[in-house]
Amino acid sequence: MIQQVTFGSGKDGNVELSGTYVSKNGSFSGTSGSNSGTASTGLSLSVNDLVLLHQSRGSNAGVFEVCQVASYDNTTGAITFTSNLSNTYTDSGNNQAQIYLIKEYSHVKLNANISPSAWDGNVGGILAIACSGEFDYNGFTVVADNLGFRGGAAGSNSDQYGDSGEGTAGASFNNVNNAANGNGGGAGLQALQGGNGGGGGGNNSAGTTGGVQPANSGAGVGGNISGNSQLTNMTFGGGGGTGGRSVSNNGAGGTNGGGIVIIFASSMKNGAISSNSNNGPTSAGNEGTGGTGAGGSILLVSRSMVNMTLSAVAGEPATSPGSGKKGGKGSEGRIVVSCCSSPVNLVSSPTPTKNVGGFSFCGSAVQIL
């Protein structure tokens, strides 16, 4: 594992970006202490490429590391690295891990907003870039809103419970109970008075439990806390749980959580990064509304940072037009900024964890992260 991430070699040159940002991305499995693993075939990775490994869901969700490729077989997916893995990555069923090529630019300029592809239960939801020179956002935004864990969908008409939000524990589950799904919000229960609210997704804190009908205990439980304050463990925002149905109709669905943005650039200026969740949809009448997803995770490392706005917050759950209960709100996400000097004109919600100075890359040597 490369313990710290470099600003990169600049081998991918100057680039101007807009729209959906695409990098080589596939599934991965490997064992701690080994320098080898198995990736998706056809990725065409090269010797010395930097790759991000991330346990996106399941056991040990949120662990990640950056490795340098020593060899890769495009036909079999067999891959080796220049050092041993620090974590075990499992890619089966509820356990989903991915490998992502970190492109190494010399200069980046945005000509419009850019976004990663959405998390699809296997890969996606991550944007990671290294830049040895200036990253000029040019007034535009890196957008990872709603690209993390997916909100619960409305169940079938016979379901007593709706769907939980997808979360660190696994895929959404339908008509089981109102429990949280790792950091995914729980589903609301059907009730004669009107459906109970779905649970909000978790990340920086637990999501809010949905509203509950009198003499009923079926509100969707808010998703659990995930990740940590320094983002040495980072997760998608948990998806919101579905609201409980009424006698006649399904409850409203939950919304998706925010994705993950990782940028290592020698300097960055004049733009924004967002990893938020949407406001929740309303229900048809007496059904419960869904919980909203949690904000995602943003990790920035730079020598200098000027005029940046960062956001990883949750949308507001809707109010039922009838007797259904309101879904729970997702939690804020997590933001970490590591810089040689205090960022200038930094606006951030939530308040970021700031690490200022003391890095070897603040001198003449570039620290490898």
C-alpha positions as CSV (number, residue, x, y, z in Angstrom):
1,M,0.0,0.0,0.0
2,I,1.1,3.5,-0.7
3,Q,0.4,5.0,2.7
4,Q,-0.2,8.5,1.4
5,V,-1.3,9.7,-1.9
6,T,1.0,11.6,-4.2
7,F,-0.1,14.6,-6.3
8,G,0.9,12.2,-9.2
9,S,3.6,12.1,-11.8
10,G,1.6,14.3,-14.2
11,K,2.0,11.5,-16.8
12,D,-1.6,12.1,-18.1
13,G,-0.8,15.7,-19.0
14,N,-3.0,18.7,-19.1
15,V,-6.8,18.1,-19.3
16,E,-10.0,20.1,-19.6
17,L,-13.0,18.3,-18.2
18,S,-16.8,18.5,-18.4
19,G,-19.7,16.1,-17.9
20,T,-19.4,12.6,-16.7
21,Y,-15.9,11.8,-15.6
22,V,-14.8,8.3,-16.6
23,S,-11.9,6.3,-15.3
24,K,-11.1,2.6,-15.4
25,N,-13.2,1.0,-12.7
26,G,-14.0,-2.6,-11.8
27,S,-14.5,-5.2,-9.1
28,F,-11.6,-6.3,-6.9
29,S,-10.8,-8.9,-4.2
30,G,-7.6,-9.4,-2.3
31,T,-6.2,-10.4,1.1
32,S,-4.3,-8.3,3.6
33,G,-0.6,-9.1,3.7
34,S,-0.6,-10.2,0.0
35,N,0.7,-8.2,-2.9
36,S,-1.8,-9.7,-5.3
37,G,-5.5,-9.9,-6.0
38,T,-8.2,-10.3,-8.7
39,A,-9.7,-7.4,-10.6
40,S,-12.2,-7.3,-13.4
41,T,-10.9,-8.2,-16.8
42,G,-10.4,-5.8,-19.6
43,L,-9.3,-2.8,-17.5
44,S,-6.0,-2.4,-19.5
45,L,-4.1,-1.2,-16.4
46,S,-0.4,-0.5,-16.8
47,V,2.7,-1.0,-14.7
48,N,3.1,1.9,-12.2
49,D,-0.5,3.0,-12.5
50,L,-2.0,4.3,-9.2
51,V,-5.2,2.6,-8.2
52,L,-7.7,3.2,-5.4
53,L,-9.0,0.0,-3.7
54,H,-12.2,0.5,-1.8
55,Q,-14.5,-1.8,0.2
56,S,-17.7,-0.1,-0.8
57,R,-20.2,-2.3,0.9
58,G,-20.3,-5.3,3.4
59,S,-17.7,-6.5,5.9
60,N,-15.2,-3.7,6.7
61,A,-17.0,-1.2,4.5
62,G,-15.1,2.0,4.1
63,V,-11.6,0.7,4.2
64,F,-9.4,1.8,1.3
65,E,-5.9,2.3,0.1
66,V,-3.9,3.5,-2.9
67,C,-1.6,1.0,-4.5
68,Q,0.9,1.0,-7.4
69,V,0.4,-1.6,-10.1
70,A,3.3,-4.0,-10.7
71,S,1.5,-6.3,-13.2
72,Y,-2.0,-6.8,-14.6
73,D,-3.3,-9.6,-16.9
74,N,-6.1,-8.1,-19.0
75,T,-7.5,-11.6,-19.8
76,T,-7.7,-13.1,-16.3
77,G,-7.8,-9.9,-14.1
78,A,-4.8,-11.2,-12.0
79,I,-3.0,-8.2,-10.6
80,T,0.0,-7.6,-8.4
81,F,1.2,-4.4,-6.6
82,T,4.5,-3.0,-5.6
83,S,3.7,-3.6,-1.9
84,N,1.4,-5.7,0.2
85,L,-2.2,-4.9,0.9
86,S,-3.1,-3.4,4.2
87,N,-6.7,-4.5,4.1
88,T,-8.8,-7.4,2.9
89,Y,-11.3,-6.8,0.1
90,T,-14.2,-9.0,-0.6
91,D,-16.5,-8.9,-3.7
92,S,-19.4,-11.3,-3.3
93,G,-23.1,-10.8,-2.5
94,N,-23.5,-8.0,0.1
95,N,-19.7,-7.5,0.1
96,Q,-18.7,-5.3,-2.8
97,A,-15.2,-3.9,-3.4
98,Q,-13.9,-2.0,-6.3
99,I,-10.6,-0.9,-8.0
100,Y,-10.4,2.6,-9.6
101,L,-7.6,4.1,-11.7
102,I,-6.4,7.4,-10.3
103,K,-5.4,9.4,-13.3
104,E,-2.3,11.6,-12.8
105,Y,-2.7,15.0,-14.6
106,S,-0.2,17.9,-14.7
107,H,-3.0,20.5,-14.9
108,V,-6.8,20.3,-14.6
109,K,-9.3,22.9,-15.8
110,L,-13.1,22.4,-15.6
111,N,-15.2,23.7,-18.5
112,A,-18.4,22.6,-16.9
113,N,-19.6,20.6,-13.9
114,I,-18.2,17.1,-13.7
115,S,-19.7,14.0,-12.0
116,P,-18.7,10.4,-11.5
117,S,-20.9,7.6,-12.6
118,A,-23.5,6.5,-10.0
119,W,-22.9,3.6,-7.6
120,D,-24.8,0.7,-9.1
121,G,-24.4,-1.9,-6.4
122,N,-21.1,-3.2,-7.9
123,V,-18.9,-0.2,-8.9
124,G,-19.2,3.6,-9.3
125,G,-20.0,6.5,-7.0
126,I,-16.4,7.6,-6.7
127,L,-14.3,10.3,-8.4
128,A,-10.6,10.3,-7.6
129,I,-8.0,12.5,-9.3
130,A,-4.3,13.4,-8.8
131,C,-2.9,16.6,-10.2
132,S,0.8,17.5,-9.9
133,G,0.0,21.2,-10.8
134,E,-3.0,23.4,-10.5
135,F,-6.6,22.2,-10.4
136,D,-8.6,25.1,-11.6
137,Y,-12.3,24.6,-11.0
138,N,-13.0,27.7,-13.2
139,G,-16.2,28.4,-11.3
140,F,-17.6,24.9,-11.8
141,T,-18.5,22.1,-9.4
142,V,-17.5,18.5,-8.9
143,V,-21.0,17.0,-8.3
144,A,-21.4,13.6,-6.5
145,D,-25.0,14.4,-5.3
146,N,-27.2,11.3,-4.9
147,L,-24.5,9.0,-6.4
148,G,-23.9,6.9,-3.2
149,F,-26.0,4.2,-1.6
150,R,-29.5,4.0,-3.0
151,G,-32.7,4.8,-1.3
152,G,-35.4,2.2,-0.7
153,A,-38.0,1.9,-3.4
154,A,-41.7,1.6,-2.7
155,G,-42.7,-2.0,-2.1
156,S,-45.5,-4.1,-3.6
157,N,-49.1,-3.5,-2.4
158,S,-48.9,-6.6,-0.2
159,D,-45.8,-5.5,1.7
160,Q,-46.2,-4.7,5.4
161,Y,-42.9,-3.0,5.4
162,G,-41.3,-1.1,2.5
163,D,-37.6,-1.3,1.5
164,S,-34.7,-0.3,3.6
165,G,-32.1,2.0,2.2
166,E,-29.0,0.5,0.8
167,G,-26.1,0.8,3.3
168,T,-22.8,-0.4,4.5
169,A,-24.3,-3.8,5.7
170,G,-25.6,-4.6,2.2
171,A,-28.2,-4.3,-0.5
172,S,-31.7,-2.9,0.3
173,F,-34.0,-5.5,1.9
174,N,-37.8,-5.6,1.4
175,N,-40.6,-6.4,3.8
176,V,-38.4,-7.7,6.7
177,N,-38.4,-5.2,9.5
178,N,-37.8,-1.5,10.3
179,A,-34.1,-1.9,11.3
180,A,-31.2,0.1,9.9
181,N,-29.2,-1.5,7.1
182,G,-25.7,-0.5,8.3
183,N,-25.8,3.2,7.5
184,G,-28.9,2.7,5.4
185,G,-32.2,3.9,6.9
186,G,-34.8,1.3,7.9
187,A,-38.3,1.0,6.2
188,G,-41.5,2.3,7.7
189,L,-44.3,-0.1,8.8
190,Q,-47.8,-0.1,7.5
191,A,-50.3,1.2,10.0
192,L,-54.1,1.7,10.0
193,Q,-53.8,5.3,11.0
194,G,-51.3,6.0,8.2
195,G,-47.9,4.7,7.3
196,N,-44.9,5.3,9.5
197,G,-41.9,7.3,8.2
198,G,-38.8,5.7,6.7
199,G,-35.4,6.2,8.4
200,G,-32.8,8.7,7.2
201,G,-29.4,7.5,6.1
202,G,-26.3,7.7,8.2
203,N,-22.7,8.8,7.8
204,N,-21.1,11.5,10.1
205,S,-23.9,10.7,12.6
206,A,-26.8,8.4,12.7
207,G,-29.8,9.3,10.5
208,T,-33.0,10.4,12.1
209,T,-35.6,7.8,12.8
210,G,-38.9,8.4,10.9
211,G,-42.1,9.6,12.5
212,V,-44.2,7.0,14.2
213,Q,-48.0,6.6,14.6
214,P,-49.4,6.6,18.2
215,A,-49.3,3.2,19.9
216,N,-47.1,1.9,17.0
217,S,-43.4,1.0,17.0
218,G,-42.8,0.7,13.2
219,A,-40.9,3.8,12.2
220,G,-37.9,3.2,10.1
221,V,-34.7,3.4,12.2
222,G,-32.1,5.9,11.1
223,G,-28.9,4.5,9.5
224,N,-25.8,4.0,11.6
225,I,-22.7,6.2,11.8
226,S,-20.1,5.2,9.2
227,G,-16.5,6.3,8.3
228,N,-14.3,8.3,10.6
229,S,-13.4,11.9,11.2
230,Q,-10.1,11.8,9.3
231,L,-11.6,9.8,6.4
232,T,-9.0,7.0,6.8
233,N,-12.3,5.1,6.5
234,M,-14.8,6.6,4.1
235,T,-18.2,5.5,2.9
236,F,-21.0,6.6,0.7
237,G,-23.9,8.3,2.4
238,G,-26.5,5.8,3.5
239,G,-29.7,5.6,1.5
240,G,-33.0,6.6,3.1
241,G,-35.7,4.0,3.9
242,T,-39.1,3.8,2.3
243,G,-42.2,5.1,4.2
244,G,-44.8,2.7,5.4
245,R,-47.9,2.1,3.3
246,S,-51.4,3.0,4.2
247,V,-54.3,0.6,3.8
248,S,-54.5,1.5,0.1
249,N,-51.1,2.7,-1.2
250,N,-47.4,2.3,-0.9
251,G,-45.3,4.7,1.0
252,A,-42.9,7.1,-0.7
253,G,-39.4,6.0,-1.5
254,G,-36.2,7.1,0.2
255,T,-33.5,9.2,-1.5
256,N,-29.9,8.2,-2.4
257,G,-26.9,9.2,-0.3
258,G,-24.0,11.2,-1.6
259,G,-20.9,9.7,-3.3
260,I,-17.2,10.0,-2.6
261,V,-14.8,12.6,-4.0
262,I,-11.0,12.4,-3.5
263,I,-8.7,15.0,-5.0
264,F,-5.0,15.3,-4.5
265,A,-3.7,18.5,-6.3
266,S,-0.7,20.7,-5.7
267,S,-3.1,23.6,-5.7
268,M,-6.8,24.1,-6.2
269,K,-8.9,27.2,-6.7
270,N,-12.3,28.8,-7.7
271,G,-14.9,26.2,-7.5
272,A,-17.0,23.8,-5.5
273,I,-17.6,20.1,-4.6
274,S,-20.9,18.7,-3.5
275,S,-22.0,15.3,-2.3
276,N,-25.5,15.9,-1.1
277,S,-28.8,14.0,-1.1
278,N,-32.1,15.3,-2.6
279,N,-35.2,16.3,-0.7
280,G,-37.6,13.4,-0.3
281,P,-40.8,12.9,-2.4
282,T,-44.2,13.3,-0.9
283,S,-46.7,10.4,-0.6
284,A,-50.1,10.1,-2.3
285,G,-52.2,10.5,0.9
286,N,-52.0,8.7,4.2
287,E,-48.7,6.9,3.4
288,G,-45.5,7.6,5.3
289,T,-42.8,9.5,3.4
290,G,-39.3,8.1,2.9
291,G,-36.1,9.1,4.7
292,T,-33.5,11.1,2.9
293,G,-30.0,9.9,2.2
294,A,-27.0,11.1,4.0
295,G,-24.3,13.4,2.7
296,G,-21.3,11.6,1.2
297,S,-17.5,11.9,1.8
298,I,-15.0,14.5,0.4
299,L,-11.2,14.2,0.9
300,L,-9.0,17.0,-0.3
301,V,-5.2,17.2,-0.1
302,S,-3.3,20.2,-1.5
303,R,-0.5,22.6,-0.9
304,S,-2.8,25.6,-1.3
305,M,-6.6,26.1,-1.6
306,V,-8.4,29.3,-2.6
307,N,-12.1,30.2,-3.1
308,M,-13.6,26.7,-2.6
309,T,-17.2,25.8,-1.4
310,L,-17.7,22.3,-0.1
311,S,-21.0,20.6,0.7
312,A,-22.0,17.1,2.0
313,V,-25.5,17.6,3.5
314,A,-28.8,15.8,3.5
315,G,-32.1,16.9,1.8
316,E,-35.3,17.4,3.8
317,P,-37.9,14.6,4.0
318,A,-41.3,15.5,2.7
319,T,-44.5,15.8,4.8
320,S,-47.4,13.5,4.0
321,P,-50.5,15.3,2.7
322,G,-52.6,13.0,4.9
323,S,-52.1,11.2,8.1
324,G,-48.9,9.4,7.1
325,K,-45.8,10.2,9.1
326,K,-42.7,12.1,7.9
327,G,-39.5,10.3,7.0
328,G,-36.3,10.8,8.9
329,K,-33.6,13.2,7.7
330,G,-30.2,11.8,6.6
331,S,-27.1,12.9,8.5
332,E,-24.4,15.2,7.2
333,G,-21.5,13.7,5.4
334,R,-17.8,14.0,6.1
335,I,-15.3,16.5,4.7
336,V,-11.5,16.5,5.4
337,V,-9.1,19.2,4.1
338,S,-5.3,18.7,4.4
339,C,-3.3,21.7,3.3
340,C,0.1,23.4,3.8
341,S,-1.5,26.7,4.9
342,S,-5.0,27.6,6.0
343,P,-7.4,27.6,3.0
344,V,-8.4,31.0,1.8
345,N,-12.1,31.7,1.4
346,L,-13.2,28.2,2.2
347,V,-16.9,27.7,2.8
348,S,-18.0,24.2,4.0
349,S,-21.1,22.5,5.3
350,P,-20.6,20.5,7.4
351,T,-17.6,22.1,9.1
352,P,-14.6,20.1,7.8
353,T,-11.8,18.4,9.6
354,K,-8.8,20.6,8.8
355,N,-5.2,19.4,8.9
356,V,-2.9,22.4,8.3
357,G,0.9,22.1,7.8
358,G,3.4,19.5,8.9
359,F,3.4,17.5,5.7
360,S,6.6,16.7,3.8
361,F,4.9,17.9,0.6
362,C,4.8,21.4,2.0
363,G,8.6,21.5,1.4
364,S,10.5,20.7,-1.8
365,A,9.7,16.9,-1.6
366,V,6.3,15.6,-2.6
367,Q,4.9,13.3,0.0
368,I,3.4,10.1,-1.3
369,L,0.1,9.5,0.2
